[in-house]
Amino acid sequence: MKKTILGVSLSAALLVPSSFAAASEDGRLTDEQKELLEAKTEYVQSLPKQAGVQSGLSAYSGKRLTIKRGSFLAWSKDEIDWYYNGKKISKSSGFQDVGYIFPNVVRAKGIKRYYKSTGLHKWRAKKTHSIGSVTPWGDVEFASTTYTDRRWVNKKGKYGKD
């Protein structure tokens, strides 16, 4: 049993680059760590059309904006779905997903719509990427960075940074 646990521990240690596993001595992220965490991908997908609830006849087109941040060692994903018809946005919703491999820790801090009008919705998503460890008594973090991504979506199916 001890050999199995030791073997798994050594295998896991080999997967994590040593420069990524250790924060710099002053508690800040190294340049390599910052580069991996700040790597960001953004794309839009079409969603199935939705029948208009209020108009009864017109269909609303839908889109999903996805923002991914990080690498395979520590990642976060924010998604914003919205339905529009050129005159207004019928609805929008947000979702967050995070994941990490030890010794990294990623925490979703929430995604929130902070502005809403008939033709424009604004969203804010926060997440924290840390180098540290999860313990039964709480998280131990050696270095941490909080990111806030702000995006707007409109009635014409367009989006942008806020």
PyMOL commands that place a pseudoatom at each C-alpha (Angstrom):
pseudoatom trace, name=CA, resn=MET, resi=1, chain=A, elem=C, hetatm=0, pos=[0.000, 0.000, 0.000]
pseudoatom trace, name=CA, resn=LYS, resi=2, chain=A, elem=C, hetatm=0, pos=[2.809, 2.437, 0.893]
pseudoatom trace, name=CA, resn=LYS, resi=3, chain=A, elem=C, hetatm=0, pos=[4.585, 1.734, -2.396]
pseudoatom trace, name=CA, resn=THR, resi=4, chain=A, elem=C, hetatm=0, pos=[1.419, 2.500, -4.355]
pseudoatom trace, name=CA, resn=ILE, resi=5, chain=A, elem=C, hetatm=0, pos=[0.855, 5.831, -2.598]
pseudoatom trace, name=CA, resn=LEU, resi=6, chain=A, elem=C, hetatm=0, pos=[4.509, 6.799, -3.007]
pseudoatom trace, name=CA, resn=GLY, resi=7, chain=A, elem=C, hetatm=0, pos=[4.409, 5.841, -6.700]
pseudoatom trace, name=CA, resn=VAL, resi=8, chain=A, elem=C, hetatm=0, pos=[1.288, 7.920, -7.318]
pseudoatom trace, name=CA, resn=SER, resi=9, chain=A, elem=C, hetatm=0, pos=[2.779, 10.886, -5.434]
pseudoatom trace, name=CA, resn=LEU, resi=10, chain=A, elem=C, hetatm=0, pos=[6.002, 10.741, -7.441]
pseudoatom trace, name=CA, resn=SER, resi=11, chain=A, elem=C, hetatm=0, pos=[4.083, 10.418, -10.716]
pseudoatom trace, name=CA, resn=ALA, resi=12, chain=A, elem=C, hetatm=0, pos=[1.964, 13.461, -9.873]
pseudoatom trace, name=CA, resn=ALA, resi=13, chain=A, elem=C, hetatm=0, pos=[5.061, 15.460, -8.924]
pseudoatom trace, name=CA, resn=LEU, resi=14, chain=A, elem=C, hetatm=0, pos=[6.629, 14.726, -12.301]
pseudoatom trace, name=CA, resn=LEU, resi=15, chain=A, elem=C, hetatm=0, pos=[3.585, 16.129, -14.139]
pseudoatom trace, name=CA, resn=VAL, resi=16, chain=A, elem=C, hetatm=0, pos=[3.961, 19.590, -12.595]
pseudoatom trace, name=CA, resn=PRO, resi=17, chain=A, elem=C, hetatm=0, pos=[6.937, 21.638, -13.800]
pseudoatom trace, name=CA, resn=SER, resi=18, chain=A, elem=C, hetatm=0, pos=[9.069, 22.737, -10.867]
pseudoatom trace, name=CA, resn=SER, resi=19, chain=A, elem=C, hetatm=0, pos=[9.097, 26.359, -12.020]
pseudoatom trace, name=CA, resn=PHE, resi=20, chain=A, elem=C, hetatm=0, pos=[5.289, 26.373, -11.997]
pseudoatom trace, name=CA, resn=ALA, resi=21, chain=A, elem=C, hetatm=0, pos=[4.922, 24.560, -8.696]
pseudoatom trace, name=CA, resn=ALA, resi=22, chain=A, elem=C, hetatm=0, pos=[6.938, 27.057, -6.672]
pseudoatom trace, name=CA, resn=ALA, resi=23, chain=A, elem=C, hetatm=0, pos=[6.060, 30.714, -6.401]
pseudoatom trace, name=CA, resn=SER, resi=24, chain=A, elem=C, hetatm=0, pos=[8.869, 33.211, -6.295]
pseudoatom trace, name=CA, resn=GLU, resi=25, chain=A, elem=C, hetatm=0, pos=[10.421, 33.917, -2.911]
pseudoatom trace, name=CA, resn=ASP, resi=26, chain=A, elem=C, hetatm=0, pos=[8.545, 37.186, -2.323]
pseudoatom trace, name=CA, resn=GLY, resi=27, chain=A, elem=C, hetatm=0, pos=[5.119, 35.502, -2.706]
pseudoatom trace, name=CA, resn=ARG, resi=28, chain=A, elem=C, hetatm=0, pos=[4.419, 36.772, -6.222]
pseudoatom trace, name=CA, resn=LEU, resi=29, chain=A, elem=C, hetatm=0, pos=[3.844, 34.719, -9.331]
pseudoatom trace, name=CA, resn=THR, resi=30, chain=A, elem=C, hetatm=0, pos=[6.842, 34.145, -11.575]
pseudoatom trace, name=CA, resn=ASP, resi=31, chain=A, elem=C, hetatm=0, pos=[6.775, 35.407, -15.172]
pseudoatom trace, name=CA, resn=GLU, resi=32, chain=A, elem=C, hetatm=0, pos=[6.167, 31.857, -16.437]
pseudoatom trace, name=CA, resn=GLN, resi=33, chain=A, elem=C, hetatm=0, pos=[3.221, 31.424, -14.054]
pseudoatom trace, name=CA, resn=LYS, resi=34, chain=A, elem=C, hetatm=0, pos=[1.712, 34.770, -15.080]
pseudoatom trace, name=CA, resn=GLU, resi=35, chain=A, elem=C, hetatm=0, pos=[2.049, 33.893, -18.759]
pseudoatom trace, name=CA, resn=LEU, resi=36, chain=A, elem=C, hetatm=0, pos=[0.221, 30.580, -18.284]
pseudoatom trace, name=CA, resn=LEU, resi=37, chain=A, elem=C, hetatm=0, pos=[-2.586, 32.121, -16.216]
pseudoatom trace, name=CA, resn=GLU, resi=38, chain=A, elem=C, hetatm=0, pos=[-3.075, 35.122, -18.497]
pseudoatom trace, name=CA, resn=ALA, resi=39, chain=A, elem=C, hetatm=0, pos=[-3.368, 32.987, -21.635]
pseudoatom trace, name=CA, resn=LYS, resi=40, chain=A, elem=C, hetatm=0, pos=[-6.911, 33.640, -22.786]
pseudoatom trace, name=CA, resn=THR, resi=41, chain=A, elem=C, hetatm=0, pos=[-9.139, 32.275, -25.541]
pseudoatom trace, name=CA, resn=GLU, resi=42, chain=A, elem=C, hetatm=0, pos=[-12.439, 33.848, -26.539]
pseudoatom trace, name=CA, resn=TYR, resi=43, chain=A, elem=C, hetatm=0, pos=[-14.988, 32.554, -29.058]
pseudoatom trace, name=CA, resn=VAL, resi=44, chain=A, elem=C, hetatm=0, pos=[-18.716, 32.650, -29.925]
pseudoatom trace, name=CA, resn=GLN, resi=45, chain=A, elem=C, hetatm=0, pos=[-21.061, 29.793, -30.851]
pseudoatom trace, name=CA, resn=SER, resi=46, chain=A, elem=C, hetatm=0, pos=[-24.605, 29.906, -32.209]
pseudoatom trace, name=CA, resn=LEU, resi=47, chain=A, elem=C, hetatm=0, pos=[-27.395, 28.450, -30.068]
pseudoatom trace, name=CA, resn=PRO, resi=48, chain=A, elem=C, hetatm=0, pos=[-30.679, 26.931, -31.320]
pseudoatom trace, name=CA, resn=LYS, resi=49, chain=A, elem=C, hetatm=0, pos=[-33.366, 29.501, -32.136]
pseudoatom trace, name=CA, resn=GLN, resi=50, chain=A, elem=C, hetatm=0, pos=[-35.940, 30.201, -29.460]
pseudoatom trace, name=CA, resn=ALA, resi=51, chain=A, elem=C, hetatm=0, pos=[-39.576, 31.077, -30.160]
pseudoatom trace, name=CA, resn=GLY, resi=52, chain=A, elem=C, hetatm=0, pos=[-40.552, 34.532, -28.988]
pseudoatom trace, name=CA, resn=VAL, resi=53, chain=A, elem=C, hetatm=0, pos=[-42.472, 34.329, -25.745]
pseudoatom trace, name=CA, resn=GLN, resi=54, chain=A, elem=C, hetatm=0, pos=[-44.024, 37.786, -25.936]
pseudoatom trace, name=CA, resn=SER, resi=55, chain=A, elem=C, hetatm=0, pos=[-44.435, 38.216, -29.693]
pseudoatom trace, name=CA, resn=GLY, resi=56, chain=A, elem=C, hetatm=0, pos=[-45.511, 34.636, -30.361]
pseudoatom trace, name=CA, resn=LEU, resi=57, chain=A, elem=C, hetatm=0, pos=[-44.297, 34.744, -33.975]
pseudoatom trace, name=CA, resn=SER, resi=58, chain=A, elem=C, hetatm=0, pos=[-40.731, 36.028, -34.117]
pseudoatom trace, name=CA, resn=ALA, resi=59, chain=A, elem=C, hetatm=0, pos=[-37.841, 33.742, -33.289]
pseudoatom trace, name=CA, resn=TYR, resi=60, chain=A, elem=C, hetatm=0, pos=[-34.857, 34.847, -31.260]
pseudoatom trace, name=CA, resn=SER, resi=61, chain=A, elem=C, hetatm=0, pos=[-31.362, 33.888, -32.365]
pseudoatom trace, name=CA, resn=GLY, resi=62, chain=A, elem=C, hetatm=0, pos=[-29.000, 32.790, -29.640]
pseudoatom trace, name=CA, resn=LYS, resi=63, chain=A, elem=C, hetatm=0, pos=[-25.269, 32.967, -29.062]
pseudoatom trace, name=CA, resn=ARG, resi=64, chain=A, elem=C, hetatm=0, pos=[-22.836, 31.728, -26.437]
pseudoatom trace, name=CA, resn=LEU, resi=65, chain=A, elem=C, hetatm=0, pos=[-19.707, 33.734, -25.651]
pseudoatom trace, name=CA, resn=THR, resi=66, chain=A, elem=C, hetatm=0, pos=[-16.987, 31.600, -24.022]
pseudoatom trace, name=CA, resn=ILE, resi=67, chain=A, elem=C, hetatm=0, pos=[-13.907, 33.037, -22.323]
pseudoatom trace, name=CA, resn=LYS, resi=68, chain=A, elem=C, hetatm=0, pos=[-11.236, 30.541, -21.248]
pseudoatom trace, name=CA, resn=ARG, resi=69, chain=A, elem=C, hetatm=0, pos=[-8.240, 31.523, -19.145]
pseudoatom trace, name=CA, resn=GLY, resi=70, chain=A, elem=C, hetatm=0, pos=[-5.196, 29.521, -18.023]
pseudoatom trace, name=CA, resn=SER, resi=71, chain=A, elem=C, hetatm=0, pos=[-3.609, 26.246, -19.083]
pseudoatom trace, name=CA, resn=PHE, resi=72, chain=A, elem=C, hetatm=0, pos=[-4.144, 22.539, -18.470]
pseudoatom trace, name=CA, resn=LEU, resi=73, chain=A, elem=C, hetatm=0, pos=[-2.704, 22.994, -14.954]
pseudoatom trace, name=CA, resn=ALA, resi=74, chain=A, elem=C, hetatm=0, pos=[-5.159, 25.717, -13.878]
pseudoatom trace, name=CA, resn=TRP, resi=75, chain=A, elem=C, hetatm=0, pos=[-8.100, 26.938, -15.933]
pseudoatom trace, name=CA, resn=SER, resi=76, chain=A, elem=C, hetatm=0, pos=[-11.340, 28.885, -15.768]
pseudoatom trace, name=CA, resn=LYS, resi=77, chain=A, elem=C, hetatm=0, pos=[-14.192, 29.193, -18.237]
pseudoatom trace, name=CA, resn=ASP, resi=78, chain=A, elem=C, hetatm=0, pos=[-16.924, 31.854, -18.325]
pseudoatom trace, name=CA, resn=GLU, resi=79, chain=A, elem=C, hetatm=0, pos=[-19.955, 31.490, -20.581]
pseudoatom trace, name=CA, resn=ILE, resi=80, chain=A, elem=C, hetatm=0, pos=[-22.591, 34.080, -21.437]
pseudoatom trace, name=CA, resn=ASP, resi=81, chain=A, elem=C, hetatm=0, pos=[-25.682, 32.965, -23.372]
pseudoatom trace, name=CA, resn=TRP, resi=82, chain=A, elem=C, hetatm=0, pos=[-28.039, 35.524, -24.879]
pseudoatom trace, name=CA, resn=TYR, resi=83, chain=A, elem=C, hetatm=0, pos=[-31.055, 35.513, -27.191]
pseudoatom trace, name=CA, resn=TYR, resi=84, chain=A, elem=C, hetatm=0, pos=[-31.768, 38.513, -29.439]
pseudoatom trace, name=CA, resn=ASN, resi=85, chain=A, elem=C, hetatm=0, pos=[-33.881, 39.504, -32.455]
pseudoatom trace, name=CA, resn=GLY, resi=86, chain=A, elem=C, hetatm=0, pos=[-32.385, 42.820, -33.599]
pseudoatom trace, name=CA, resn=LYS, resi=87, chain=A, elem=C, hetatm=0, pos=[-34.824, 44.855, -31.495]
pseudoatom trace, name=CA, resn=LYS, resi=88, chain=A, elem=C, hetatm=0, pos=[-34.150, 43.519, -28.011]
pseudoatom trace, name=CA, resn=ILE, resi=89, chain=A, elem=C, hetatm=0, pos=[-32.517, 40.851, -25.890]
pseudoatom trace, name=CA, resn=SER, resi=90, chain=A, elem=C, hetatm=0, pos=[-35.108, 38.380, -24.616]
pseudoatom trace, name=CA, resn=LYS, resi=91, chain=A, elem=C, hetatm=0, pos=[-32.810, 36.862, -21.981]
pseudoatom trace, name=CA, resn=SER, resi=92, chain=A, elem=C, hetatm=0, pos=[-29.195, 36.286, -21.030]
pseudoatom trace, name=CA, resn=SER, resi=93, chain=A, elem=C, hetatm=0, pos=[-27.502, 34.035, -18.507]
pseudoatom trace, name=CA, resn=GLY, resi=94, chain=A, elem=C, hetatm=0, pos=[-23.977, 33.388, -17.263]
pseudoatom trace, name=CA, resn=PHE, resi=95, chain=A, elem=C, hetatm=0, pos=[-22.077, 30.322, -16.081]
pseudoatom trace, name=CA, resn=GLN, resi=96, chain=A, elem=C, hetatm=0, pos=[-18.597, 29.687, -14.616]
pseudoatom trace, name=CA, resn=ASP, resi=97, chain=A, elem=C, hetatm=0, pos=[-16.471, 26.548, -14.541]
pseudoatom trace, name=CA, resn=VAL, resi=98, chain=A, elem=C, hetatm=0, pos=[-12.993, 26.089, -13.034]
pseudoatom trace, name=CA, resn=GLY, resi=99, chain=A, elem=C, hetatm=0, pos=[-10.479, 23.296, -12.619]
pseudoatom trace, name=CA, resn=TYR, resi=100, chain=A, elem=C, hetatm=0, pos=[-6.935, 22.754, -11.465]
pseudoatom trace, name=CA, resn=ILE, resi=101, chain=A, elem=C, hetatm=0, pos=[-4.203, 20.232, -10.820]
pseudoatom trace, name=CA, resn=PHE, resi=102, chain=A, elem=C, hetatm=0, pos=[-2.331, 20.341, -7.503]
pseudoatom trace, name=CA, resn=PRO, resi=103, chain=A, elem=C, hetatm=0, pos=[-0.501, 22.561, -6.364]
pseudoatom trace, name=CA, resn=ASN, resi=104, chain=A, elem=C, hetatm=0, pos=[-2.623, 25.104, -8.221]
pseudoatom trace, name=CA, resn=VAL, resi=105, chain=A, elem=C, hetatm=0, pos=[-5.964, 26.353, -6.920]
pseudoatom trace, name=CA, resn=VAL, resi=106, chain=A, elem=C, hetatm=0, pos=[-8.628, 28.146, -8.986]
pseudoatom trace, name=CA, resn=ARG, resi=107, chain=A, elem=C, hetatm=0, pos=[-11.733, 29.615, -7.362]
pseudoatom trace, name=CA, resn=ALA, resi=108, chain=A, elem=C, hetatm=0, pos=[-14.793, 30.908, -9.206]
pseudoatom trace, name=CA, resn=LYS, resi=109, chain=A, elem=C, hetatm=0, pos=[-15.797, 34.207, -7.596]
pseudoatom trace, name=CA, resn=GLY, resi=110, chain=A, elem=C, hetatm=0, pos=[-19.045, 34.540, -9.539]
pseudoatom trace, name=CA, resn=ILE, resi=111, chain=A, elem=C, hetatm=0, pos=[-20.451, 35.841, -12.786]
pseudoatom trace, name=CA, resn=LYS, resi=112, chain=A, elem=C, hetatm=0, pos=[-23.023, 38.606, -12.563]
pseudoatom trace, name=CA, resn=ARG, resi=113, chain=A, elem=C, hetatm=0, pos=[-25.083, 40.736, -14.917]
pseudoatom trace, name=CA, resn=TYR, resi=114, chain=A, elem=C, hetatm=0, pos=[-24.549, 44.248, -13.579]
pseudoatom trace, name=CA, resn=TYR, resi=115, chain=A, elem=C, hetatm=0, pos=[-26.415, 46.224, -16.260]
pseudoatom trace, name=CA, resn=LYS, resi=116, chain=A, elem=C, hetatm=0, pos=[-29.600, 45.377, -18.141]
pseudoatom trace, name=CA, resn=SER, resi=117, chain=A, elem=C, hetatm=0, pos=[-31.588, 47.312, -20.733]
pseudoatom trace, name=CA, resn=THR, resi=118, chain=A, elem=C, hetatm=0, pos=[-33.745, 46.077, -23.628]
pseudoatom trace, name=CA, resn=GLY, resi=119, chain=A, elem=C, hetatm=0, pos=[-30.837, 46.185, -26.072]
pseudoatom trace, name=CA, resn=LEU, resi=120, chain=A, elem=C, hetatm=0, pos=[-27.707, 45.785, -23.924]
pseudoatom trace, name=CA, resn=HIS, resi=121, chain=A, elem=C, hetatm=0, pos=[-26.615, 43.500, -21.084]
pseudoatom trace, name=CA, resn=LYS, resi=122, chain=A, elem=C, hetatm=0, pos=[-23.272, 43.848, -19.287]
pseudoatom trace, name=CA, resn=TRP, resi=123, chain=A, elem=C, hetatm=0, pos=[-21.592, 40.958, -17.452]
pseudoatom trace, name=CA, resn=ARG, resi=124, chain=A, elem=C, hetatm=0, pos=[-18.707, 40.726, -14.970]
pseudoatom trace, name=CA, resn=ALA, resi=125, chain=A, elem=C, hetatm=0, pos=[-16.906, 37.452, -14.148]
pseudoatom trace, name=CA, resn=LYS, resi=126, chain=A, elem=C, hetatm=0, pos=[-14.324, 37.114, -11.364]
pseudoatom trace, name=CA, resn=LYS, resi=127, chain=A, elem=C, hetatm=0, pos=[-11.971, 34.256, -10.649]
pseudoatom trace, name=CA, resn=THR, resi=128, chain=A, elem=C, hetatm=0, pos=[-8.827, 33.736, -8.577]
pseudoatom trace, name=CA, resn=HIS, resi=129, chain=A, elem=C, hetatm=0, pos=[-5.861, 31.666, -9.772]
pseudoatom trace, name=CA, resn=SER, resi=130, chain=A, elem=C, hetatm=0, pos=[-3.471, 30.669, -6.974]
pseudoatom trace, name=CA, resn=ILE, resi=131, chain=A, elem=C, hetatm=0, pos=[-0.435, 28.550, -6.316]
pseudoatom trace, name=CA, resn=GLY, resi=132, chain=A, elem=C, hetatm=0, pos=[-0.981, 26.700, -3.075]
pseudoatom trace, name=CA, resn=SER, resi=133, chain=A, elem=C, hetatm=0, pos=[-2.615, 23.723, -1.462]
pseudoatom trace, name=CA, resn=VAL, resi=134, chain=A, elem=C, hetatm=0, pos=[-6.041, 22.703, -0.222]
pseudoatom trace, name=CA, resn=THR, resi=135, chain=A, elem=C, hetatm=0, pos=[-6.066, 21.399, 3.373]
pseudoatom trace, name=CA, resn=PRO, resi=136, chain=A, elem=C, hetatm=0, pos=[-8.862, 20.264, 5.722]
pseudoatom trace, name=CA, resn=TRP, resi=137, chain=A, elem=C, hetatm=0, pos=[-8.308, 23.479, 7.706]
pseudoatom trace, name=CA, resn=GLY, resi=138, chain=A, elem=C, hetatm=0, pos=[-8.538, 25.807, 4.703]
pseudoatom trace, name=CA, resn=ASP, resi=139, chain=A, elem=C, hetatm=0, pos=[-6.547, 26.801, 1.657]
pseudoatom trace, name=CA, resn=VAL, resi=140, chain=A, elem=C, hetatm=0, pos=[-2.870, 27.688, 1.906]
pseudoatom trace, name=CA, resn=GLU, resi=141, chain=A, elem=C, hetatm=0, pos=[-1.871, 30.046, -0.901]
pseudoatom trace, name=CA, resn=PHE, resi=142, chain=A, elem=C, hetatm=0, pos=[1.666, 31.125, -1.718]
pseudoatom trace, name=CA, resn=ALA, resi=143, chain=A, elem=C, hetatm=0, pos=[0.747, 33.498, -4.547]
pseudoatom trace, name=CA, resn=SER, resi=144, chain=A, elem=C, hetatm=0, pos=[-2.603, 34.576, -5.925]
pseudoatom trace, name=CA, resn=THR, resi=145, chain=A, elem=C, hetatm=0, pos=[-4.053, 36.732, -8.714]
pseudoatom trace, name=CA, resn=THR, resi=146, chain=A, elem=C, hetatm=0, pos=[-7.695, 37.718, -9.176]
pseudoatom trace, name=CA, resn=TYR, resi=147, chain=A, elem=C, hetatm=0, pos=[-8.951, 38.347, -12.706]
pseudoatom trace, name=CA, resn=THR, resi=148, chain=A, elem=C, hetatm=0, pos=[-12.098, 40.233, -13.706]
pseudoatom trace, name=CA, resn=ASP, resi=149, chain=A, elem=C, hetatm=0, pos=[-13.431, 39.892, -17.243]
pseudoatom trace, name=CA, resn=ARG, resi=150, chain=A, elem=C, hetatm=0, pos=[-16.146, 42.341, -18.325]
pseudoatom trace, name=CA, resn=ARG, resi=151, chain=A, elem=C, hetatm=0, pos=[-18.193, 41.829, -21.491]
pseudoatom trace, name=CA, resn=TRP, resi=152, chain=A, elem=C, hetatm=0, pos=[-21.295, 43.346, -23.057]
pseudoatom trace, name=CA, resn=VAL, resi=153, chain=A, elem=C, hetatm=0, pos=[-23.786, 41.671, -25.394]
pseudoatom trace, name=CA, resn=ASN, resi=154, chain=A, elem=C, hetatm=0, pos=[-26.377, 43.467, -27.504]
pseudoatom trace, name=CA, resn=LYS, resi=155, chain=A, elem=C, hetatm=0, pos=[-29.655, 43.077, -29.406]
pseudoatom trace, name=CA, resn=LYS, resi=156, chain=A, elem=C, hetatm=0, pos=[-27.856, 42.618, -32.743]
pseudoatom trace, name=CA, resn=GLY, resi=157, chain=A, elem=C, hetatm=0, pos=[-25.822, 39.608, -31.601]
pseudoatom trace, name=CA, resn=LYS, resi=158, chain=A, elem=C, hetatm=0, pos=[-22.595, 41.519, -31.111]
pseudoatom trace, name=CA, resn=TYR, resi=159, chain=A, elem=C, hetatm=0, pos=[-20.366, 41.522, -28.044]
pseudoatom trace, name=CA, resn=GLY, resi=160, chain=A, elem=C, hetatm=0, pos=[-17.316, 43.345, -26.745]
pseudoatom trace, name=CA, resn=LYS, resi=161, chain=A, elem=C, hetatm=0, pos=[-15.098, 44.205, -23.814]
pseudoatom trace, name=CA, resn=ASP, resi=162, chain=A, elem=C, hetatm=0, pos=[-16.447, 46.664, -21.298]
for i in range(1, 162): cmd.bond("trace and resi %d" % i, "trace and resi %d" % (i + 1))
show_as sticks, trace
zoom trace
